[in-house]
């Protein structure tokens, strides 16, 4: 069976597209980086791909707010083609800035008649935050997280706090299995604020999926932890035992799951 084709969408300011494309290639996909202007000119290009990823970075310099400009471009000019893409059984992944873009496009379907159930806003401390975090996964129907229970990944964002509209909205997202990643402490226990929860996200939420499980948005960066030696403490972990420096980083599992979905 031919390798699934993945479109990695880039825009001015995107800076994780190379790493993300390489992650999909390592997982067995054929990944192609494409500037958003090419897709705006010819939305039919989507027909040649089985998965779409909006990677991290600072699209359009995060002018107005993070992901707003690219999100508006997609919502206004590509909404219908991308909804068809999703509804045809294909996959969509948004990482960090890409997650911010997905929230603003409506592709995650986290809206009701009263408006968005959740959004992404400034970290509680009001600063850019870069650190490694622990995560608990409850995959449910989420294709990208199948078989994943816990992860350790880096984050790097200023507007990464998942803020939920109200308690009823949180209950809806939770009961529908839409909150698939939560910040935790190292042993998997509940995060009790900063730094385990690096941004103050409601209910420690770090990633959301749509109702089909084929669209995932997350703030941590899986493409930055593909190899064991990318962990900042890999030498200590090796010395302590039980850590294979020749092994995979936790993030590679998400990309392998995406590829195996088409197998």
C-alpha positions in Angstrom: 0.0 0.0 0.0 1.4 3.4 -0.9 2.4 5.7 2.0 -0.3 8.2 3.0 0.4 11.7 1.8 0.5 14.4 4.5 0.2 18.1 3.7 2.1 20.3 6.2 0.7 23.8 5.9 3.1 26.7 6.4 2.6 30.4 6.5 4.9 33.4 7.2 6.2 32.9 10.7 5.7 29.1 10.8 8.9 27.6 12.2 8.1 23.9 13.0 7.2 22.7 9.5 10.5 21.0 8.7 10.5 19.0 11.9 6.8 18.1 11.5 7.3 16.9 8.0 10.3 14.8 9.1 8.2 13.3 11.9 5.6 12.1 9.5 8.3 10.7 7.2 9.9 8.8 10.0 6.5 7.3 10.7 6.2 6.1 7.1 4.2 8.9 5.5 5.1 11.0 2.4 5.0 14.5 3.7 5.0 17.7 1.7 5.3 21.3 3.0 3.0 23.7 1.2 2.6 27.5 1.6 -0.9 28.6 2.5 -1.0 30.9 -0.6 -0.7 27.8 -2.9 -3.7 26.3 -1.1 -5.7 29.5 -1.3 -5.0 29.6 -5.1 -6.0 26.0 -5.6 -8.0 24.3 -2.7 -8.3 21.2 -4.9 -4.8 20.4 -3.9 -6.3 18.9 -0.7 -7.7 16.1 -2.7 -4.2 14.6 -3.1 -3.6 14.2 0.6 -4.9 11.9 3.4 -3.8 14.1 6.3 -3.3 17.8 7.0 -1.1 19.2 9.7 -0.9 22.9 10.8 2.4 23.0 12.6 3.8 25.3 15.3 5.5 28.6 15.1 4.2 32.2 15.0 2.0 32.4 11.9 1.9 36.0 10.6 3.9 37.0 13.7 0.8 36.2 15.9 -0.5 39.6 15.0 -3.8 40.4 16.7 -3.6 37.1 18.6 -1.9 33.8 18.1 -3.1 32.0 15.0 -5.8 34.6 14.3 -4.7 35.7 10.8 -4.1 32.2 9.4 -7.2 31.0 11.1 -9.3 33.7 9.5 -7.7 33.0 6.1 -8.8 29.4 6.4 -12.2 30.1 7.9 -13.0 32.6 5.1 -11.5 30.9 2.1 -11.0 27.2 2.9 -13.7 26.3 5.4 -15.8 24.2 3.1 -12.9 22.3 1.4 -11.4 21.6 4.8 -14.7 20.4 6.3 -15.1 18.1 3.3 -11.5 16.9 3.8 -12.3 16.0 7.5 -15.7 14.5 6.6 -14.1 12.3 4.0 -12.4 10.4 6.8 -9.1 12.2 6.6 -7.0 13.4 9.5 -6.2 16.9 10.8 -3.5 17.8 13.4 -2.8 21.2 14.8 0.3 21.6 17.0 0.7 24.7 19.3 0.2 27.6 16.9 -1.6 25.1 14.6 -3.9 24.3 17.5 -4.6 28.0 17.9 -5.4 28.1 14.2 -7.8 25.1 14.4 -9.7 26.7 17.3 -10.3 29.8 15.1 -11.3 27.9 12.0 -14.1 25.8 13.6 -12.6 22.5 12.5 -12.5 21.2 16.0 -16.3 21.7 16.3 -16.2 23.1 19.8 -19.0 25.5 19.3 -22.7 25.5 20.0 -25.5 28.0 19.5 -24.1 30.2 22.2 -20.6 30.3 20.7 -17.3 28.6 21.4 -17.2 26.1 24.3 -13.5 26.8 24.7 -10.7 29.0 23.4 -7.0 29.5 23.8 -5.8 32.6 25.7 -2.7 34.0 27.5 -0.9 31.9 30.0 -1.9 32.9 33.5 1.5 34.5 34.3 1.3 36.5 31.1 4.6 35.3 29.7 6.0 33.0 27.1 6.7 29.6 28.7 9.1 26.9 27.4 9.5 23.7 29.5 9.0 20.0 29.4 5.6 18.7 30.7 4.0 15.4 31.7 0.7 14.5 30.2 -2.0 11.9 30.8 -3.9 10.7 27.7 -7.5 9.5 27.5 -7.6 8.7 23.8 -11.2 7.6 23.4 -11.9 7.9 19.7 -8.8 10.0 19.0 -6.8 8.4 16.2 -3.5 10.1 17.0 -3.5 8.9 20.7 -4.5 5.3 20.2 -2.6 3.1 22.8 -1.1 6.2 24.5 -1.5 6.6 28.2 1.2 9.0 29.3 3.6 11.3 27.5 6.4 13.7 28.2 6.8 16.5 25.7 8.1 20.1 25.5 5.8 23.2 25.3 6.7 26.6 24.1 3.9 29.2 24.0 2.5 32.4 25.4 -1.2 31.9 24.5 -1.6 28.2 25.3 -4.2 28.2 28.1 -7.3 26.3 27.2 -10.1 28.4 28.8 -13.6 26.9 28.9 -16.7 29.1 28.7 -18.4 27.8 31.8 -19.0 24.6 33.9 -21.6 23.4 31.5 -19.2 23.7 28.6 -16.6 21.8 30.5 -19.1 19.0 31.4 -20.0 18.8 27.7 -16.4 18.5 26.5 -15.5 16.0 29.2 -18.6 13.8 28.8 -18.1 13.7 25.0 -14.5 12.6 25.4 -13.1 15.7 23.8 -10.4 16.5 26.4 -7.9 13.9 25.4 -4.7 15.3 27.0 -4.2 16.7 30.5 -1.1 18.1 32.2 0.0 15.9 35.1 3.0 15.4 37.4 5.8 13.0 36.7 4.1 10.0 38.3 0.8 10.6 36.4 -0.9 12.3 39.3 -3.1 15.4 38.9 -1.3 18.7 38.2 -1.9 21.2 41.0 -1.0 24.4 39.3 2.2 25.8 37.9 4.7 24.5 36.7 3.0 21.1 36.1 0.2 23.0 34.5 2.3 25.6 32.7 -0.4 28.0 31.6 -3.4 27.6 34.0 -5.5 25.6 31.6 -9.0 24.7 32.8 -9.1 21.1 34.2 -5.4 20.8 33.2 -6.5 20.4 29.5 -3.6 20.3 27.0 -5.3 18.9 23.9 -8.8 18.6 22.4 -10.3 16.4 19.7 -13.4 16.7 17.5 -16.3 14.4 17.8 -14.9 12.0 15.2 -11.5 11.6 16.8 -9.9 12.5 13.5 -9.0 16.1 14.4 -6.6 16.8 17.2 -5.3 20.1 18.5 -2.6 20.1 21.3 -0.3 22.7 22.8 2.8 20.4 23.5 5.1 19.7 20.6 5.4 16.0 19.7 7.6 16.7 16.7 10.3 17.9 19.1 10.7 14.6 20.8 11.1 11.9 18.2 14.4 10.4 19.5 15.3 9.5 23.0 18.4 11.7 22.9 16.3 14.8 22.4 15.2 14.6 26.0 17.3 17.2 28.0 18.0 14.6 30.7 18.6 11.6 28.6 22.2 11.0 29.9 20.9 11.0 33.5 18.0 8.7 32.5 20.5 6.3 30.8 22.7 6.3 33.9 19.8 5.6 36.2 18.8 2.6 34.0 15.7 1.7 32.0 16.2 4.3 29.4 17.3 3.4 25.9 19.1 6.2 24.2 18.6 4.5 20.8 14.8 4.4 21.4 12.0 6.6 20.3 10.9 9.8 21.9 7.3 9.9 23.1 6.1 12.2 20.3 6.7 9.7 17.5 3.7 7.6 18.6 1.3 10.3 17.4 2.7 10.3 13.9 2.9 6.5 13.7 -0.8 6.3 14.8 -1.7 8.7 12.0 0.1 6.6 9.4 -1.2 3.2 10.7 -4.8 4.6 10.5 -4.4 4.3 6.7 -2.8 0.9 6.8 
